[in-house]
Amino acid sequence: MAKTSYRTKSNPKKPENTNIPLIIFKGVAVSIAISLLCAVGLSIISLLSEDRFIDNYLEYIMVAVTMISIFVGSVYATKQTAAKGLLIGCAVGGVYVLFSIGVSLELGHEQVSWLMLVNKFAAGSLAGALGGFIGVNL
């Protein structure tokens, strides 16, 4: 017997949680947790393996890890509300990028160019918006 769905155009899924700042914080926390787990995993693989593949392409792998973690964090956040996917997704991406830039400035003491800031913020916001769009529709 088929499972009946009570969700129709006239009866959309109601938002479960409407505290937007808390939802954005949870999304950023999920993104940071995924990034940390992947960074630790890549560090262990890099230390244990003799292959220089990871060392040669570490910059590109970390960009991919960052985008995937922002995407997953945005999906998680917007799935909780089932509304405002692009707004919440972009906010998760933007806050994550601001957090990562703050950490890199504190640890690296490097100068930051405006072009790099705009590039990271745009990529993070777009990954978050895509995750938000998909998270609302799940």
Secondary structure, 3 states (H helix, E strand, C coil): CCCCCCCCCCCCCCCCCCCHHHHHHHHHHHHHHHHHHHHHHHHHHHHHCCCCHHHHCHHHHHHHHHHHHHHHHHHHHHHHHCCCHHHHHHHHHHHHHHHHHHHHHHHHCCCCCHHHHHHHHHHHHHHHHHHHHHHHCC
